[in-house]
Amino acid sequence: MKLPRNIANSRYVSTPLESWKLLMSDEMVQDLVNCTNINIASISDRFPRERDAKSTTEAELKAFIGLLYIYGVHKSSHVNITDLWATDGTGIEIFRTTMTPKRFIFLLRCIRFGDIRNR
């Protein structure tokens, strides 16, 4: 029986990162970065400071996706998103050490899986 590529390759996976790369290749991540940056550029004139609408990078987007996984694992869908950054012991430390809540919300609003110029 012939297995689809990802299923066949999953036999040789030994780390969580290798598993994730079967689902989302480096090329897919780069496309996601490019499409998100196109969207950011299209809305950047709405922000008074350039740093408030700066482009994202592959590393930042991977960190963002990681936070989304953690958000889901902790079943935080009914929690105010900024509460995840709380410093009173109720927040999740990795959120505070990865990015600011303002940046997280900005990326959540800007992430795009397709080029907005092709619509």
C-alpha positions as protocol buffer text, in pm:
chain_id: "A"
residue {
  index: 1
  type: MET
  ca { x: 0 y: 0 z: 0 }
}
residue {
  index: 2
  type: LYS
  ca { x: 135 y: 342 z: -94 }
}
residue {
  index: 3
  type: LEU
  ca { x: 115 y: 602 z: 182 }
}
residue {
  index: 4
  type: PRO
  ca { x: 92 y: 978 z: 128 }
}
residue {
  index: 5
  type: ARG
  ca { x: 430 y: 1149 z: 160 }
}
residue {
  index: 6
  type: ASN
  ca { x: 373 y: 1299 z: 505 }
}
residue {
  index: 7
  type: ILE
  ca { x: 240 y: 975 z: 653 }
}
residue {
  index: 8
  type: ALA
  ca { x: 527 y: 775 z: 509 }
}
residue {
  index: 9
  type: ASN
  ca { x: 783 y: 1027 z: 635 }
}
residue {
  index: 10
  type: SER
  ca { x: 627 y: 1035 z: 980 }
}
residue {
  index: 11
  type: ARG
  ca { x: 782 y: 696 z: 1051 }
}
residue {
  index: 12
  type: TYR
  ca { x: 1123 y: 862 z: 1071 }
}
residue {
  index: 13
  type: VAL
  ca { x: 1029 y: 1154 z: 1295 }
}
residue {
  index: 14
  type: SER
  ca { x: 1207 y: 1172 z: 1628 }
}
residue {
  index: 15
  type: THR
  ca { x: 1134 y: 1526 z: 1755 }
}
residue {
  index: 16
  type: PRO
  ca { x: 828 y: 1750 z: 1783 }
}
residue {
  index: 17
  type: LEU
  ca { x: 996 y: 2000 z: 1548 }
}
residue {
  index: 18
  type: GLU
  ca { x: 1037 y: 1734 z: 1279 }
}
residue {
  index: 19
  type: SER
  ca { x: 668 y: 1646 z: 1319 }
}
residue {
  index: 20
  type: TRP
  ca { x: 568 y: 2008 z: 1280 }
}
residue {
  index: 21
  type: LYS
  ca { x: 784 y: 2046 z: 968 }
}
residue {
  index: 22
  type: LEU
  ca { x: 586 y: 1765 z: 806 }
}
residue {
  index: 23
  type: LEU
  ca { x: 275 y: 1979 z: 847 }
}
residue {
  index: 24
  type: MET
  ca { x: 429 y: 2316 z: 766 }
}
residue {
  index: 25
  type: SER
  ca { x: 746 y: 2332 z: 557 }
}
residue {
  index: 26
  type: ASP
  ca { x: 998 y: 2616 z: 572 }
}
residue {
  index: 27
  type: GLU
  ca { x: 866 y: 2735 z: 234 }
}
residue {
  index: 28
  type: MET
  ca { x: 512 y: 2753 z: 372 }
}
residue {
  index: 29
  type: VAL
  ca { x: 633 y: 2954 z: 671 }
}
residue {
  index: 30
  type: GLN
  ca { x: 819 y: 3193 z: 440 }
}
residue {
  index: 31
  type: ASP
  ca { x: 506 y: 3236 z: 226 }
}
residue {
  index: 32
  type: LEU
  ca { x: 310 y: 3308 z: 543 }
}
residue {
  index: 33
  type: VAL
  ca { x: 569 y: 3570 z: 645 }
}
residue {
  index: 34
  type: ASN
  ca { x: 557 y: 3731 z: 300 }
}
residue {
  index: 35
  type: CYS
  ca { x: 176 y: 3744 z: 285 }
}
residue {
  index: 36
  type: THR
  ca { x: 155 y: 3877 z: 640 }
}
residue {
  index: 37
  type: ASN
  ca { x: 414 y: 4145 z: 564 }
}
residue {
  index: 38
  type: ILE
  ca { x: 221 y: 4252 z: 254 }
}
residue {
  index: 39
  type: ASN
  ca { x: -86 y: 4295 z: 473 }
}
residue {
  index: 40
  type: ILE
  ca { x: 114 y: 4484 z: 737 }
}
residue {
  index: 41
  type: ALA
  ca { x: 251 y: 4718 z: 469 }
}
residue {
  index: 42
  type: SER
  ca { x: -102 y: 4784 z: 343 }
}
residue {
  index: 43
  type: ILE
  ca { x: -221 y: 4900 z: 686 }
}
residue {
  index: 44
  type: SER
  ca { x: 98 y: 5061 z: 818 }
}
residue {
  index: 45
  type: ASP
  ca { x: -18 y: 5414 z: 731 }
}
residue {
  index: 46
  type: ARG
  ca { x: -287 y: 5380 z: 1002 }
}
residue {
  index: 47
  type: PHE
  ca { x: -21 y: 5371 z: 1273 }
}
residue {
  index: 48
  type: PRO
  ca { x: 145 y: 5691 z: 1394 }
}
residue {
  index: 49
  type: ARG
  ca { x: 475 y: 5519 z: 1479 }
}
residue {
  index: 50
  type: GLU
  ca { x: 661 y: 5297 z: 1236 }
}
residue {
  index: 51
  type: ARG
  ca { x: 752 y: 5049 z: 1511 }
}
residue {
  index: 52
  type: ASP
  ca { x: 384 y: 4982 z: 1584 }
}
residue {
  index: 53
  type: ALA
  ca { x: 341 y: 4823 z: 1241 }
}
residue {
  index: 54
  type: LYS
  ca { x: 680 y: 4670 z: 1175 }
}
residue {
  index: 55
  type: SER
  ca { x: 715 y: 4368 z: 949 }
}
residue {
  index: 56
  type: THR
  ca { x: 742 y: 4022 z: 1096 }
}
residue {
  index: 57
  type: THR
  ca { x: 1015 y: 3762 z: 1053 }
}
residue {
  index: 58
  type: GLU
  ca { x: 1017 y: 3387 z: 1020 }
}
residue {
  index: 59
  type: ALA
  ca { x: 1142 y: 3349 z: 1379 }
}
residue {
  index: 60
  type: GLU
  ca { x: 875 y: 3581 z: 1517 }
}
residue {
  index: 61
  type: LEU
  ca { x: 598 y: 3407 z: 1323 }
}
residue {
  index: 62
  type: LYS
  ca { x: 711 y: 3065 z: 1447 }
}
residue {
  index: 63
  type: ALA
  ca { x: 708 y: 3203 z: 1803 }
}
residue {
  index: 64
  type: PHE
  ca { x: 359 y: 3342 z: 1741 }
}
residue {
  index: 65
  type: ILE
  ca { x: 235 y: 3004 z: 1613 }
}
residue {
  index: 66
  type: GLY
  ca { x: 393 y: 2838 z: 1917 }
}
residue {
  index: 67
  type: LEU
  ca { x: 200 y: 3072 z: 2145 }
}
residue {
  index: 68
  type: LEU
  ca { x: -120 y: 2983 z: 1959 }
}
residue {
  index: 69
  type: TYR
  ca { x: -50 y: 2615 z: 2031 }
}
residue {
  index: 70
  type: ILE
  ca { x: 7 y: 2690 z: 2400 }
}
residue {
  index: 71
  type: TYR
  ca { x: -308 y: 2904 z: 2404 }
}
residue {
  index: 72
  type: GLY
  ca { x: -502 y: 2603 z: 2276 }
}
residue {
  index: 73
  type: VAL
  ca { x: -334 y: 2348 z: 2502 }
}
residue {
  index: 74
  type: HIS
  ca { x: -426 y: 2557 z: 2807 }
}
residue {
  index: 75
  type: LYS
  ca { x: -784 y: 2584 z: 2679 }
}
residue {
  index: 76
  type: SER
  ca { x: -761 y: 2959 z: 2713 }
}
residue {
  index: 77
  type: SER
  ca { x: -1032 y: 3044 z: 2461 }
}
residue {
  index: 78
  type: HIS
  ca { x: -1257 y: 3191 z: 2731 }
}
residue {
  index: 79
  type: VAL
  ca { x: -977 y: 3396 z: 2887 }
}
residue {
  index: 80
  type: ASN
  ca { x: -917 y: 3760 z: 2804 }
}
residue {
  index: 81
  type: ILE
  ca { x: -611 y: 3736 z: 2584 }
}
residue {
  index: 82
  type: THR
  ca { x: -413 y: 3998 z: 2778 }
}
residue {
  index: 83
  type: ASP
  ca { x: -463 y: 3794 z: 3099 }
}
residue {
  index: 84
  type: LEU
  ca { x: -217 y: 3540 z: 2957 }
}
residue {
  index: 85
  type: TRP
  ca { x: 56 y: 3801 z: 3019 }
}
residue {
  index: 86
  type: ALA
  ca { x: -50 y: 3865 z: 3382 }
}
residue {
  index: 87
  type: THR
  ca { x: 235 y: 3885 z: 3633 }
}
residue {
  index: 88
  type: ASP
  ca { x: 25 y: 3797 z: 3939 }
}
residue {
  index: 89
  type: GLY
  ca { x: 75 y: 3421 z: 3899 }
}
residue {
  index: 90
  type: THR
  ca { x: -231 y: 3363 z: 3680 }
}
residue {
  index: 91
  type: GLY
  ca { x: -55 y: 3433 z: 3349 }
}
residue {
  index: 92
  type: ILE
  ca { x: 163 y: 3196 z: 3148 }
}
residue {
  index: 93
  type: GLU
  ca { x: 529 y: 3296 z: 3170 }
}
residue {
  index: 94
  type: ILE
  ca { x: 623 y: 3191 z: 2817 }
}
residue {
  index: 95
  type: PHE
  ca { x: 382 y: 3451 z: 2678 }
}
residue {
  index: 96
  type: ARG
  ca { x: 561 y: 3731 z: 2867 }
}
residue {
  index: 97
  type: THR
  ca { x: 904 y: 3610 z: 2758 }
}
residue {
  index: 98
  type: THR
  ca { x: 813 y: 3566 z: 2391 }
}
residue {
  index: 99
  type: MET
  ca { x: 639 y: 3891 z: 2288 }
}
residue {
  index: 100
  type: THR
  ca { x: 421 y: 4169 z: 2420 }
}
residue {
  index: 101
  type: PRO
  ca { x: 43 y: 4128 z: 2421 }
}
residue {
  index: 102
  type: LYS
  ca { x: 19 y: 4428 z: 2187 }
}
residue {
  index: 103
  type: ARG
  ca { x: 244 y: 4258 z: 1930 }
}
residue {
  index: 104
  type: PHE
  ca { x: 58 y: 3926 z: 1965 }
}
residue {
  index: 105
  type: ILE
  ca { x: -278 y: 4091 z: 1900 }
}
residue {
  index: 106
  type: PHE
  ca { x: -130 y: 4287 z: 1608 }
}
residue {
  index: 107
  type: LEU
  ca { x: -1 y: 3966 z: 1446 }
}
residue {
  index: 108
  type: LEU
  ca { x: -331 y: 3791 z: 1516 }
}
residue {
  index: 109
  type: ARG
  ca { x: -508 y: 4064 z: 1320 }
}
residue {
  index: 110
  type: CYS
  ca { x: -251 y: 4078 z: 1039 }
}
residue {
  index: 111
  type: ILE
  ca { x: -165 y: 3715 z: 969 }
}
residue {
  index: 112
  type: ARG
  ca { x: -257 y: 3617 z: 613 }
}
residue {
  index: 113
  type: PHE
  ca { x: -230 y: 3286 z: 432 }
}
residue {
  index: 114
  type: GLY
  ca { x: -272 y: 3440 z: 89 }
}
residue {
  index: 115
  type: ASP
  ca { x: -155 y: 3749 z: -97 }
}
residue {
  index: 116
  type: ILE
  ca { x: -417 y: 4022 z: -51 }
}
residue {
  index: 117
  type: ARG
  ca { x: -310 y: 4175 z: -383 }
}
residue {
  index: 118
  type: ASN
  ca { x: -453 y: 3873 z: -570 }
}
residue {
  index: 119
  type: ARG
  ca { x: -814 y: 3920 z: -458 }
}
